[in-house]
Amino acid sequence: MAYWLVKEEPTKYTFEMFLKDRKTCWDGVRNYQARNNLRLMSEGDQVVFYHSGKLKSSMGTAVVVKEGYPDPTAKEGDWTAVDLEVAEAFDPPVTLAQVRADKVLAECALVKQTRLSVMPLTKPQFNKLRKLGGVQ
């Protein structure tokens, strides 16, 4: 099993919408490194849902329920989508400031590659985010 973090602008798709929908197609990624990370995802992998923009917070977790397939929103190019199912909401959300201040999380791509929208996490990083988010 692998661990991931996906970013979304709250003006496009909110975590609250995800909670209501329960499942979503994670599409629209137009960065090659992020696309390649989507292609590495396997069914059952664990994912942290992060709101970028003004919120800058990890909101909860999801599970990969369908591995990479052609992105239905792509008009051209070789882009990938995956399906995610919501798992749990963080209460409270974990802020970027908390991530930067934590020695386990400060080394993750969220801090090191701030523009990347799909990134790997280590198991300790995933577990730390869950703990800070009031889960476990």
C-alpha positions as CSV (number, residue, x, y, z in Angstrom):
1,M,0.0,0.0,0.0
2,A,1.2,3.5,-0.8
3,Y,0.2,6.9,0.6
4,W,-0.5,10.1,-1.3
5,L,-1.7,13.7,-1.0
6,V,-3.9,15.3,-3.6
7,K,-4.5,19.1,-3.7
8,E,-7.7,20.8,-4.8
9,E,-8.7,24.5,-4.9
10,P,-11.7,25.0,-2.6
11,T,-13.3,27.1,-5.3
12,K,-13.4,24.1,-7.6
13,Y,-14.3,21.1,-5.5
14,T,-14.6,21.3,-1.7
15,F,-14.0,18.5,0.8
16,E,-17.6,19.0,1.9
17,M,-18.8,18.2,-1.6
18,F,-16.6,15.1,-1.5
19,L,-18.2,14.1,1.8
20,K,-21.6,14.4,0.2
21,D,-20.6,12.7,-3.1
22,R,-18.7,9.9,-1.2
23,K,-16.8,9.1,-4.5
24,T,-15.2,11.2,-7.2
25,C,-13.2,11.1,-10.3
26,W,-9.8,12.8,-9.7
27,D,-9.3,14.4,-13.1
28,G,-8.0,17.6,-14.6
29,V,-4.3,17.1,-13.6
30,R,-2.1,18.8,-16.2
31,N,1.4,18.4,-14.7
32,Y,3.6,15.5,-15.9
33,Q,5.0,14.6,-12.4
34,A,1.5,14.7,-10.8
35,R,0.1,12.6,-13.7
36,N,2.9,10.1,-13.2
37,N,2.0,9.9,-9.5
38,L,-1.6,9.2,-10.4
39,R,-0.4,6.4,-12.6
40,L,1.5,4.9,-9.6
41,M,-1.7,4.7,-7.5
42,S,-3.1,1.3,-6.8
43,E,-6.5,0.3,-5.6
44,G,-6.6,0.5,-1.8
45,D,-3.9,3.2,-1.5
46,Q,-4.6,5.8,1.1
47,V,-4.9,9.5,0.1
48,V,-4.9,12.8,2.0
49,F,-7.3,15.5,0.6
50,Y,-5.6,18.9,0.8
51,H,-7.2,22.3,0.1
52,S,-4.8,24.7,-1.5
53,G,-5.5,28.4,-2.0
54,K,-6.6,30.4,1.0
55,L,-7.4,27.4,3.2
56,K,-4.0,25.5,2.9
57,S,-5.2,22.6,5.1
58,S,-5.4,18.8,4.9
59,M,-9.1,18.1,5.3
60,G,-9.4,14.3,5.5
61,T,-8.6,11.0,3.8
62,A,-9.7,8.9,0.9
63,V,-9.0,5.6,-0.7
64,V,-8.2,4.8,-4.3
65,V,-11.1,2.7,-5.6
66,K,-10.2,2.8,-9.4
67,E,-6.6,2.9,-10.7
68,G,-5.5,5.2,-13.5
69,Y,-7.5,5.5,-16.7
70,P,-7.7,8.1,-19.4
71,D,-8.8,11.4,-18.0
72,P,-12.3,12.1,-19.5
73,T,-11.7,15.9,-19.3
74,A,-8.6,15.8,-21.5
75,K,-9.3,17.1,-25.0
76,E,-5.7,16.2,-26.1
77,G,-2.6,14.7,-24.6
78,D,-2.0,11.6,-22.5
79,W,-3.6,12.5,-19.1
80,T,-4.8,10.2,-16.3
81,A,-7.6,10.1,-13.7
82,V,-8.3,7.9,-10.7
83,D,-11.4,7.4,-8.6
84,L,-11.3,8.2,-4.9
85,E,-13.8,7.3,-2.2
86,V,-13.9,9.4,1.0
87,A,-12.7,7.7,4.1
88,E,-12.6,10.2,7.0
89,A,-12.8,13.9,7.8
90,F,-10.2,15.6,9.9
91,D,-11.4,17.5,12.9
92,P,-9.6,19.9,13.1
93,P,-8.1,20.2,9.6
94,V,-4.3,20.2,9.5
95,T,-2.9,23.5,8.4
96,L,0.2,24.0,6.3
97,A,1.8,25.9,9.3
98,Q,1.4,22.7,11.4
99,V,3.0,20.6,8.6
100,R,5.9,23.0,8.3
101,A,6.4,23.0,12.1
102,D,6.4,19.2,12.5
103,K,9.7,17.4,12.0
104,V,8.0,14.3,10.4
105,L,6.0,16.3,8.0
106,A,8.5,19.1,7.2
107,E,10.3,16.8,4.7
108,C,7.2,16.0,2.6
109,A,6.6,17.2,-0.9
110,L,3.9,19.5,0.4
111,V,6.7,21.7,1.8
112,K,9.4,20.9,-0.6
113,Q,7.5,21.0,-3.9
114,T,4.7,23.4,-3.2
115,R,3.3,23.5,-6.8
116,L,2.9,19.8,-7.2
117,S,-0.8,18.7,-7.0
118,V,-0.4,14.9,-6.5
119,M,2.5,13.7,-4.3
120,P,3.7,10.7,-2.4
121,L,3.7,10.5,1.4
122,T,5.5,8.1,3.7
123,K,3.5,6.0,6.0
124,P,4.7,8.0,9.0
125,Q,3.7,11.2,7.3
126,F,0.3,9.9,6.5
127,N,-0.2,8.6,10.1
128,K,1.0,12.0,11.5
129,L,-1.5,13.9,9.4
130,R,-4.3,11.6,10.6
131,K,-3.2,12.1,14.2
132,L,-3.0,15.9,13.9
133,G,-6.5,15.7,12.2
134,G,-8.0,14.0,15.2
135,V,-8.1,10.5,13.8
136,Q,-6.6,7.3,15.4
